[in-house]
């Protein structure tokens, strides 16, 4: 069947390529349906008296093939340590680990009408932006005006030149037409991704951060003494026990009854925490920093020795955290630490200011220390630094504003990058994936094979697309 335009085209007349493509898809499909109905009518007239059956053995038949696989794997590991390492003061605690891995990969191939083909691919092991691909294609005959109609996931590319490099993932329609020596392509689409460009200079990147006073490091730092007169505490004397309120992981836990403020006590299943692995302790200041996340319902109990070697409490253990009980939060939790957003900050490029809600600079009212390696701000005066920023009714009244440059080993882009959408430049030269650089599309991590070529003045530019959580945007 040859499709022709309805009559001659007058000069200045507008033609909708999309309407032509739409008509072609419908005619290719409906042509088969109408032919099938006509054949059925003829068959009915000729055979109804003999057999009462309508023949449906036609040359036009849709088909659908589905194939794929579902894989479920379970791994269980348990580690027991028989002796201490050379640098360890105590035997490491046993650990258990259960890992479940699932994969679902499905392909659907079908055909409708004379030259219409449908494809659906689903792979949950691929990056989120590439897990599902859907396309519907019409392939025209050699002498037809409409050569191709493609609907669904498309990749639009433009040959690289000195001035232009273009590569974009789309969800939409592409129509290709040909008449004699005239060729035409029309595209209508919804962009799968959001275009973004990021620039780096050397092995550093510049950051600007606004940190609300209510965004302190919650449940991370605690006091580990019951009386300031006990300071400094005896090195390596701290014992920390933690009950995570999870009854499914008590295989190695110890049942303890611990004391608290006043006559308070608590009985639960506690796990011993290990220095260096679970927490970092400053015996001079008597503060502990937990390396794991401490949840609201956790219970923490400790013991220690003061500067004279006297143990507190004399026996057993005493709580410094009991779920969300205010008396322990007020006495032991430190709420004067803030994370600045990055590590390995350069001192010479660092700026920090504190503003109130009407924009007044109140930085001079505060004293603080900066850990540039770990990117942590510690207020030393006054304490607490922002009286209304804490539970039970935290109120935002101040903003910590900071500018800095920080060293980077891996260049971080936006997560959920559309595979193949990136264009990476270094000092004006376009780089090649898996030759010059590696990129993880899910996390947005970009690294280079030869970082020695990157100097302090090297300009790195990355153009790419990332997929929004709720879909694309019209283009």
LUMVOLUM-423301 format. One record per residue (C-alpha): residue number from 1; residue in three letters; x, z, y. Coordinates in steps of 0.02 Angstrom, whole numbers. Example, Ala and Ser with C-alpha at 12.3 -4.5 7.8 and 13.67 -1.06 7.14 Angstrom:
BEGIN
    i   aa      px      pz      py
    1  Ala     615     390    -225
    2  Ser     684     357     -53
# end
This chain:
BEGIN
    i   aa      px      pz      py
    1  Unk       0       0       0
    2  Unk      72     -54     167
    3  Unk      27      46     322
    4  Unk      13     -51     486
    5  Unk     -22      -2     664
    6  Unk    -203     -35     719
    7  Unk    -182    -196     817
    8  Unk     -50    -255     941
    9  Unk      37    -131    1055
   10  Unk      14    -162    1240
   11  Unk     151    -126    1367
   12  Unk     143      53    1428
   13  Unk      27     106    1287
   14  Unk      64     280    1216
   15  Unk      81     300    1027
   16  Unk      71     470     938
   17  Unk     200     465     800
   18  Unk     132     629     735
   19  Unk     -43     554     715
   20  Unk      32     407     621
   21  Unk     126     526     504
   22  Unk     -28     634     480
   23  Unk    -133     482     436
   24  Unk       0     422     314
   25  Unk       2     589     221
   26  Unk    -187     594     211
   27  Unk    -203     412     159
   28  Unk     -71     430      23
   29  Unk    -163     578     -51
   30  Unk    -344     528     -17
   31  Unk    -311     353     -81
   32  Unk    -278     426    -252
   33  Unk    -430     539    -243
   34  Unk    -550     399    -191
   35  Unk    -479     284    -324
   36  Unk    -506     421    -451
   37  Unk    -688     446    -397
   38  Unk    -723     260    -404
   39  Unk    -648     250    -577
   40  Unk    -753     397    -631
   41  Unk    -912     312    -568
   42  Unk    -873     153    -665
   43  Unk    -832     253    -820
   44  Unk    -995     348    -805
   45  Unk   -1098     189    -791
   46  Unk   -1014     108    -940
   47  Unk    -997     254   -1060
   48  Unk   -1126     385   -1019
   49  Unk   -1252     315   -1140
   50  Unk   -1125     306   -1281
   51  Unk   -1027     469   -1267
   52  Unk   -1084     564   -1113
   53  Unk    -901     592   -1061
   54  Unk    -813     542    -900
   55  Unk    -636     478    -931
   56  Unk    -501     557    -820
   57  Unk    -351     466    -892
   58  Unk    -293     391    -727
   59  Unk    -126     328    -666
   60  Unk    -134     447    -518
   61  Unk    -107     626    -580
   62  Unk     -35     777    -488
   63  Unk      99     878    -578
   64  Unk     178    1049    -555
   65  Unk     330    1126    -639
   66  Unk     380    1308    -618
   67  Unk     541    1379    -685
   68  Unk     654    1527    -643
   69  Unk     714    1695    -703
   70  Unk     691    1882    -676
   71  Unk     839    1995    -713
   72  Unk     840    2185    -715
   73  Unk    1004    2279    -741
   74  Unk    1034    2466    -748
   75  Unk    1203    2550    -730
   76  Unk    1233    2737    -753
   77  Unk    1398    2821    -715
   78  Unk    1452    3002    -730
   79  Unk    1623    3066    -676
   80  Unk    1704    3232    -723
   81  Unk    1873    3283    -653
   82  Unk    1987    3376    -772
   83  Unk    2119    3430    -646
   84  Unk    2154    3437    -460
   85  Unk    2251    3305    -368
   86  Unk    2416    3350    -287
   87  Unk    2341    3364    -112
   88  Unk    2181    3452    -167
   89  Unk    2152    3639    -160
   90  Unk    2000    3637    -276
   91  Unk    1936    3534    -422
   92  Unk    1825    3392    -363
   93  Unk    1642    3411    -406
   94  Unk    1564    3301    -543
   95  Unk    1467    3150    -483
   96  Unk    1328    3045    -559
   97  Unk    1271    2874    -504
   98  Unk    1124    2765    -558
   99  Unk    1114    2586    -499
  100  Unk     969    2467    -530
  101  Unk     994    2283    -492
  102  Unk     853    2156    -490
  103  Unk     855    1969    -464
  104  Unk     710    1848    -446
  105  Unk     742    1662    -435
  106  Unk     597    1539    -444
  107  Unk     588    1351    -417
  108  Unk     426    1252    -402
  109  Unk     427    1062    -409
  110  Unk     271     958    -388
  111  Unk     202     789    -341
  112  Unk      39     738    -258
  113  Unk     -19     560    -226
  114  Unk      89     406    -234
  115  Unk     245     463    -144
  116  Unk     219     645     -93
  117  Unk     334     779    -165
  118  Unk     323     969    -144
  119  Unk     467    1092    -167
  120  Unk     467    1283    -159
  121  Unk     625    1385    -189
  122  Unk     632    1576    -191
  123  Unk     792    1676    -219
  124  Unk     797    1860    -174
  125  Unk     987    1865    -196
  126  Unk    1010    1750     -45
  127  Unk    1018    1813     135
  128  Unk     845    1860     199
  129  Unk     835    1707     311
  130  Unk     866    1592     161
  131  Unk     766    1678      24
  132  Unk     617    1561      36
  133  Unk     618    1373      68
  134  Unk     464    1263      70
  135  Unk     456    1075      98
  136  Unk     331     933      80
  137  Unk     401     757      86
  138  Unk     328     582      91
  139  Unk     446     439      47
  140  Unk     389     270     114
  141  Unk     417     102      33
  142  Unk     552     -13      99
  143  Unk     432    -126     197
  144  Unk     326      14     272
  145  Unk     338      70     453
  146  Unk     337     255     405
  147  Unk     494     281     302
  148  Unk     488     471     284
  149  Unk     380     619     331
  150  Unk     454     792     298
  151  Unk     363     957     327
  152  Unk     434    1132     304
  153  Unk     614    1195     310
  154  Unk     727    1069     397
  155  Unk     910    1065     448
  156  Unk     938     970     609
  157  Unk    1118     920     641
  158  Unk    1212     811     765
  159  Unk    1381     733     728
  160  Unk    1523     835     805
  161  Unk    1603     760     959
  162  Unk    1725     821    1088
  163  Unk    1581     874    1199
  164  Unk    1440     920    1080
  165  Unk    1417    1011     916
  166  Unk    1239    1048     861
  167  Unk    1168    1125     704
  168  Unk     997    1207     697
  169  Unk     880    1269     559
  170  Unk     698    1228     590
  171  Unk     528    1250     511
  172  Unk     420    1103     562
  173  Unk     400     916     539
  174  Unk     512     764     545
  175  Unk     448     585     548
  176  Unk     560     432     525
  177  Unk     493     258     565
  178  Unk     570      83     557
  179  Unk     509     -87     619
  180  Unk     631    -229     606
  181  Unk     790    -173     693
  182  Unk     702     -30     782
  183  Unk     723     147     712
  184  Unk     635     302     775
  185  Unk     639     487     729
  186  Unk     514     617     791
  187  Unk     530     805     768
  188  Unk     406     946     801
  189  Unk     458    1120     748
  190  Unk     456    1307     754
  191  Unk     636    1370     765
  192  Unk     683    1482     619
  193  Unk     811    1575     721
  194  Unk     854    1646     890
  195  Unk    1007    1562     968
  196  Unk    1144    1680    1024
  197  Unk    1323    1665    1086
  198  Unk    1454    1802    1081
  199  Unk    1628    1802    1156
  200  Unk    1779    1910    1112
  201  Unk    1949    1924    1196
  202  Unk    2092    1960    1077
  203  Unk    2067    2109     962
  204  Unk    1958    2203    1084
  205  Unk    1780    2189    1145
  206  Unk    1695    2259    1299
  207  Unk    1546    2376    1285
  208  Unk    1421    2453    1405
  209  Unk    1315    2597    1341
  210  Unk    1175    2704    1411
  211  Unk    1152    2861    1306
  212  Unk    1002    2976    1339
  213  Unk    1038    3162    1347
  214  Unk     920    3185    1200
  215  Unk    1030    3076    1086
  216  Unk    1159    3208    1039
  217  Unk    1233    3207     863
  218  Unk    1096    3303     773
  219  Unk    1137    3417     625
  220  Unk    1319    3363     621
  221  Unk    1420    3505     700
  222  Unk    1398    3692     664
  223  Unk    1482    3857     704
  224  Unk    1556    3942     551
  225  Unk    1581    4120     613
  226  Unk    1463    4265     638
  227  Unk    1563    4350     776
  228  Unk    1682    4268     903
  229  Unk    1801    4415     877
  230  Unk    1840    4345     704
  231  Unk    1930    4193     778
  232  Unk    2043    4110     733
  233  Unk    1986    4105     553
  234  Unk    2103    4104     404
  235  Unk    2149    3927     355
  236  Unk    2066    3857     198
  237  Unk    1955    4012     180
  238  Unk    1788    3927     216
  239  Unk    1664    3906      72
  240  Unk    1511    3798     102
  241  Unk    1358    3787     -10
  242  Unk    1214    3665      20
  243  Unk    1039    3654     -53
  244  Unk     966    3481     -21
  245  Unk     793    3532     -87
  246  Unk     801    3393    -217
  247  Unk     756    3456    -389
  248  Unk     814    3297    -476
  249  Unk    1001    3323    -445
  250  Unk    1028    3505    -494
  251  Unk    1133    3471    -650
  252  Unk    1288    3547    -572
  253  Unk    1201    3659    -443
  254  Unk    1216    3848    -442
  255  Unk    1065    3961    -418
  256  Unk    1103    4079    -273
  257  Unk    1012    4205    -166
  258  Unk    1088    4199       7
  259  Unk    1060    4312     157
  260  Unk    1018    4264     335
  261  Unk     975    4332     505
  262  Unk     904    4509     500
  263  Unk     822    4538     330
  264  Unk     796    4353     295
  265  Unk     849    4282     126
  266  Unk     828    4124      23
  267  Unk     845    4079    -161
  268  Unk     885    3902    -212
  269  Unk    1000    3784    -306
  270  Unk    1160    3753    -208
  271  Unk    1304    3630    -225
  272  Unk    1480    3677    -172
  273  Unk    1543    3564     -32
  274  Unk    1724    3507     -31
  275  Unk    1840    3503     121
  276  Unk    1896    3329     172
  277  Unk    1766    3248      60
  278  Unk    1606    3331     123
  279  Unk    1661    3410     287
  280  Unk    1802    3434     411
  281  Unk    1841    3611     470
  282  Unk    1931    3675     624
  283  Unk    1982    3854     578
  284  Unk    2051    3888     752
  285  Unk    1886    3852     839
  286  Unk    1777    3896     689
  287  Unk    1678    3733     689
  288  Unk    1630    3618     546
  289  Unk    1586    3434     552
  290  Unk    1487    3367     405
  291  Unk    1532    3194     345
  292  Unk    1364    3166     262
  293  Unk    1191    3162     340
  294  Unk    1112    3334     349
  295  Unk     923    3323     333
  296  Unk     799    3438     418
  297  Unk     749    3528     257
  298  Unk     927    3568     198
  299  Unk     987    3748     181
  300  Unk    1172    3786     213
  301  Unk    1262    3950     175
  302  Unk    1444    3996     203
  303  Unk    1578    4129     186
  304  Unk    1749    4140     272
  305  Unk    1894    4255     310
  306  Unk    1937    4311     485
  307  Unk    2111    4312     561
  308  Unk    2152    4473     465
  309  Unk    2095    4403     298
  310  Unk    1932    4502     290
  311  Unk    1790    4408     203
  312  Unk    1622    4381     288
  313  Unk    1499    4420     218
  314  Unk    1584    4547     107
  315  Unk    1495    4475     -45
  316  Unk    1385    4323     -73
  317  Unk    1347    4195      61
  318  Unk    1255    4191     227
  319  Unk    1147    4052     299
  320  Unk    1192    3951     454
  321  Unk    1046    3830     426
  322  Unk     877    3863     347
  323  Unk     776    3704     359
  324  Unk     710    3695     539
  325  Unk     704    3883     574
  326  Unk     738    3899     763
  327  Unk     842    4058     748
  328  Unk     978    3966     649
  329  Unk     972    3810     758
  330  Unk     996    3911     917
  331  Unk    1138    4015     847
  332  Unk    1239    3894     740
  333  Unk    1201    3710     775
  334  Unk    1313    3631     907
  335  Unk    1219    3508    1018
  336  Unk    1355    3459    1141
  337  Unk    1426    3309    1044
  338  Unk    1379    3128    1079
  339  Unk    1434    2968     991
  340  Unk    1486    2833    1115
  341  Unk    1444    2688    1000
  342  Unk    1619    2631     949
  343  Unk    1786    2694     886
  344  Unk    1966    2654     937
  345  Unk    1923    2657    1122
  346  Unk    2058    2609    1247
  347  Unk    2092    2751    1368
  348  Unk    2146    2642    1514
  349  Unk    1981    2546    1517
  350  Unk    1865    2695    1495
  351  Unk    1730    2745    1619
  352  Unk    1600    2883    1598
  353  Unk    1467    2934    1723
  354  Unk    1314    3047    1711
  355  Unk    1155    3008    1810
  356  Unk     993    3101    1834
  357  Unk     824    3014    1828
  358  Unk     830    2959    2011
  359  Unk    1004    2884    1990
  360  Unk    1111    3019    2070
  361  Unk    1289    3035    2002
  362  Unk    1306    3214    1935
  363  Unk    1465    3187    1833
  364  Unk    1560    3319    1933
  365  Unk    1443    3454    1866
  366  Unk    1513    3435    1691
  367  Unk    1674    3461    1596
  368  Unk    1703    3362    1437
  369  Unk    1830    3296    1312
  370  Unk    1840    3123    1234
  371  Unk    1899    3085    1058
  372  Unk    1951    2904    1087
  373  Unk    1993    2871     905
  374  Unk    1822    2920     839
  375  Unk    1721    2883     997
  376  Unk    1649    3057    1018
  377  Unk    1607    3144    1183
  378  Unk    1613    3335    1181
  379  Unk    1544    3436    1326
  380  Unk    1639    3598    1357
  381  Unk    1547    3661    1512
  382  Unk    1408    3704    1540
  383  Unk    1338    3743    1367
  384  Unk    1215    3679    1323
  385  Unk    1247    3533    1440
  386  Unk    1065    3479    1456
  387  Unk     948    3628    1433
  388  Unk     787    3527    1411
  389  Unk     854    3395    1291
  390  Unk     829    3494    1131
  391  Unk     685    3540    1013
  392  Unk     550    3594    1003
  393  Unk     503    3490    1157
  394  Unk     651    3378    1204
  395  Unk     637    3298    1376
  396  Unk     747    3156    1437
  397  Unk     816    3200    1610
  398  Unk     994    3129    1612
  399  Unk    1085    2971    1558
  400  Unk    1266    2957    1503
  401  Unk    1334    2787    1559
  402  Unk    1497    2723    1488
  403  Unk    1602    2564    1495
  404  Unk    1752    2533    1384
  405  Unk    1851    2413    1278
  406  Unk    1883    2455    1098
  407  Unk    1992    2382     962
  408  Unk    1909    2285     822
  409  Unk    1969    2231     651
  410  Unk    1808    2141     607
  411  Unk    1704    2048     734
  412  Unk    1522    2101     729
  413  Unk    1381    1979     765
  414  Unk    1193    2002     748
  415  Unk    1135    2034     569
  416  Unk    1025    1910     473
  417  Unk    1119    1755     530
  418  Unk    1049    1590     467
  419  Unk    1180    1521     345
  420  Unk    1271    1370     414
  421  Unk    1209    1394     592
  422  Unk    1371    1467     659
  423  Unk    1502    1373     761
  424  Unk    1663    1472     786
  425  Unk    1790    1427     922
  426  Unk    1963    1500     951
  427  Unk    2047    1450    1114
  428  Unk    1937    1295    1122
  429  Unk    1971    1239     943
  430  Unk    1828    1235     819
  431  Unk    1868    1330     658
  432  Unk    1817    1294     479
  433  Unk    1725    1417     369
  434  Unk    1822    1481     216
  435  Unk    1978    1399     287
  436  Unk    1998    1492     451
  437  Unk    1865    1629     438
  438  Unk    1739    1718     328
  439  Unk    1565    1772     382
  440  Unk    1437    1885     299
  441  Unk    1268    1820     353
  442  Unk    1169    1977     308
  443  Unk    1275    2103     404
  444  Unk    1347    1986     537
  445  Unk    1529    2030     499
  446  Unk    1656    1896     547
  447  Unk    1839    1905     495
  448  Unk    1987    1787     506
  449  Unk    2110    1737     370
  450  Unk    2261    1746     485
  451  Unk    2233    1883     615
  452  Unk    2416    1868     667
  453  Unk    2366    1716     770
  454  Unk    2250    1824     876
  455  Unk    2340    1890    1029
  456  Unk    2276    1999    1171
  457  Unk    2227    1842    1268
  458  Unk    2146    1743    1127
  459  Unk    1970    1685    1171
  460  Unk    1848    1685    1026
  461  Unk    1672    1615    1047
  462  Unk    1537    1612     914
  463  Unk    1373    1515     933
  464  Unk    1246    1554     798
  465  Unk    1064    1585     755
  466  Unk     987    1743     682
  467  Unk     814    1760     611
  468  Unk     694    1884     692
  469  Unk     608    2010     579
  470  Unk     435    1936     609
  471  Unk     476    1750     606
  472  Unk     526    1612     725
  473  Unk     485    1544     896
  474  Unk     418    1376     953
  475  Unk     538    1242    1012
# end
